[in-house]
Amino acid sequence: MLCGAMPAVTGLNHVTLAVGDLDRSITFYRDLLGFALRAVWADGAYLEAGSLWLTLAREDQADIDPRADYSHIALSVSAGDFTALAGHVRTVSTIWKENRSEGNSLYFLDPDGHKLELHVGSLETRLDHYRKRTDGKVTII
């Protein structure tokens, strides 16, 4: 438990994904998902979406098999843009899970098998969802 002047993490700095084909991944994140390309070099790139800084790092041994567990990266999308973007993503990506959470979500794979989610909402909307539940399975702090 943090107390007093104990240093603390202030947020997520960046996410790095290993990719097998840098150009393919740049196209996917920039052209499909709307990330802004900020820098590119022989074996990598920096892209940005809102406050997310995404690093793509080309590796010959990039594993394209998705993890078997629920680990994934959720990307924010506005409610007004969700239907159109999700429809487009469905035409070019593999869906890895059906949405069972509150609100609109689409769970899909990038070209290298990284598990992603388009999600409408925020931590506050998720907490509000659980506050309304009466089963007592989630404690809101």
Secondary structure, DSSP 4 states (H G I P E B T S, - for coil): ---TT-----S---EEEEES-HHHHHHIIIIIT-PEEEEEETTEEEEEETTEEEEEEE-TT---SPPSSS--EEEE--HHHHHHHHHHHHHHS-EEE---SSS-EEEEE-TT--EEEEE---HHHHHHHHHT--S------
